[in-house]
Amino acid sequence: MTKNPSNWAANYTYRAARFHQPETVEQIQELVARSDKLKALGTRHSFNDIADSPGDLISLEHLDQVVALDRAHRTVTVEAGVRYGQLARWLHNEGYALHNLASLPHISVAGACATATHGSGDKHGNLATAVSALEMVTAEGELVVLSREKDGEQFRGAVVGLGGLGVVTKLTLDISPTFEVRQDVYENLPLAELEARLAELFSSAYSVSLFTDWQNASFNQVWLKRNVSDNAVINLDPQLFGATLAIKNLHPISSLSAENCTEQMGVHGPWYERLPHFRMDFTPSSGEELQSEYLVPRQNAFEALQAIDQLRNSIAPLLQISEIRSIAADDLWMSPCFGRDCIAIHFTWKKDWEGVRYLLPRIEEQLAKFNARPHWAKLFTMSPTHLQSLYEKLPDFQQLLQHYDPNGKLRNVFLDQYIFGTS
Ligand SMILES: Cc1cc2nc3c(=O)[nH]c(=O)nc-3n(C[C@H](O)[C@H](O)[C@H](O)COP(=O)(O)OP(=O)(O)OC[C@H]3O[C@@H](n4cnc5c(N)ncnc54)[C@H](O)[C@@H]3O)c2cc1C
């Protein structure tokens, strides 16, 4: 490779000395055993340096097959490099579904789970909560399997592993029978309506997302994704808490064409063609955007949104769109939803890092009273000590990393700084 690759958004160029694309687990074991410093690389959709290493970067893009479907236990085992889009279509054809998907289907299962990637839905944990077992190559090249059933706390520490425990080679995920979803969009929901109705709104569908450009104290769009497998008749109200039912498909950024968005207007379709906002066959190669996201306890959601609204005039000029989602609590040590139901406040920024870098500390200050945890794979500016104070299991996670990687082979600047660092 002549030039170091960059991440999807091209705001970060990997500094690794060598890049590898092994085709077998044995090749990964050999690479890991002879490397001094390494990290696994997924589909490069993270916005910070979490996936980098000064030594070897090991991409699992050639390990992308479905290994086994266990109909009796309702699980699927996959090679770690498989992308959700590919897996979802395969599962649906076999009659099964995953519980949720992120906004786009192009990310790898291992990379997404390692950073607690999530979709939306009051009752749905992030994507990592579907993991029931994982196989990984640890620092000396040894193959280790951990499962929810047998390994309890160690397993709960390893699933959202930030790439620090080993190169994950296989994952087993919980599945359910396939289901149909319809998507309906409402426009212009006043923020004030949420004071009394936030819980009602987010629990009103399988998955709910609000979008705003923060130009006003309102949400431009409300996306409701309903499980309609029972074929029950749904009579939609033309108004929802002051918002109006849309009469055509919309892009979250209203001025953009909706042709790359998943079907709306109540048209039924399989779960994997409705839960992501963007269509599977639309492959964005790179993005003129940056992203940040903060997860706050659901009980504080309205106050947190009001706190962000106070910065609206500073946020709006730098913003493409903001999305508000809901995620269920889990017990995965390094998940931002550990121990608490969350509302996630996401920002898709214009590609202006200087401006965004100046603004993020103000957003973080506004959200600090809610103990907001940042998305591991997006851009944030809070200090390592503050970040560490937000994770009660951090000392256990440090020990787990040291157990599997005593010489710090898989440590990189990100882990040194945010997991072990003090500055
Ligand atoms: C356009 C866009 C939309 C997004 N939408 C969402 C969204 O809806 N919800 C959300 O929560 N996030 C979202 N994200 C963030 C994204 O989900 C995360 O960045 C996720 O980690 C991407 O997975 P990846 O495969 O690209 O991982 P990478 O960025 O390649 O790696 C991320 C981490 O995973 C580790 N890793 C990867 N593979 C392995 C492996 N085999 N073994 C061990 N560790 C591994 C890496 O070492 C690194 O620490 C979005 C990002 C983009 C660019």
The ligand as a Gaussian input file, in Angstrom:
#p B3LYP/6-31G(d) Opt

LIG

0 1
 C      -22.032000       7.624000       8.378000
 C      -21.919000       7.024000       9.735000
 C      -23.075000       6.662000      10.404000
 C      -22.996000       6.117000      11.699000
 N      -24.148000       5.776000      12.320000
 C      -24.102000       5.327000      13.590000
 C      -25.298000       4.979000      14.286000
 O      -26.397000       5.016000      13.733000
 N      -25.194000       4.599000      15.585000
 C      -24.001000       4.546000      16.236000
 O      -23.975000       4.207000      17.424000
 N      -22.835000       4.786000      15.583000
 C      -22.875000       5.186000      14.282000
 N      -21.702000       5.444000      13.626000
 C      -20.428000       5.144000      14.294000
 C      -19.988000       3.723000      13.931000
 O      -20.999000       2.807000      14.195000
 C      -18.763000       3.301000      14.730000
 O      -17.720000       4.105000      14.322000
 C      -18.382000       1.829000      14.547000
 O      -17.325000       1.524000      15.421000
 C      -18.009000       1.565000      13.129000
 O      -17.628000       0.241000      12.933000
 P      -16.346000      -0.054000      12.025000
 O      -16.401000      -1.457000      11.614000
 O      -16.228000       0.972000      10.952000
 O      -15.200000       0.139000      13.109000
 P      -13.773000       0.842000      13.003000
 O      -13.949000       2.317000      12.996000
 O      -12.975000       0.251000      11.924000
 O      -13.169000       0.392000      14.422000
 C      -13.820000       0.801000      15.612000
 C      -13.254000       0.033000      16.811000
 O      -13.570000      -1.346000      16.678000
 C      -12.406000      -2.114000      16.817000
 N      -12.535000      -3.303000      15.987000
 C      -12.927000      -3.373000      14.697000
 N      -12.884000      -4.655000      14.292000
 C      -12.462000      -5.401000      15.334000
 C      -12.182000      -6.760000      15.528000
 N      -12.355000      -7.653000      14.572000
 N      -11.724000      -7.154000      16.734000
 C      -11.528000      -6.281000      17.749000
 N      -11.779000      -4.964000      17.606000
 C      -12.243000      -4.535000      16.419000
 C      -11.272000      -1.224000      16.360000
 O      -10.024000      -1.640000      16.873000
 C      -11.731000       0.096000      16.935000
 O      -11.373000       0.161000      18.300000
 C      -21.738000       5.945000      12.325000
 C      -20.564000       6.285000      11.639000
 C      -20.656000       6.816000      10.347000
 C      -19.411000       7.165000       9.619000

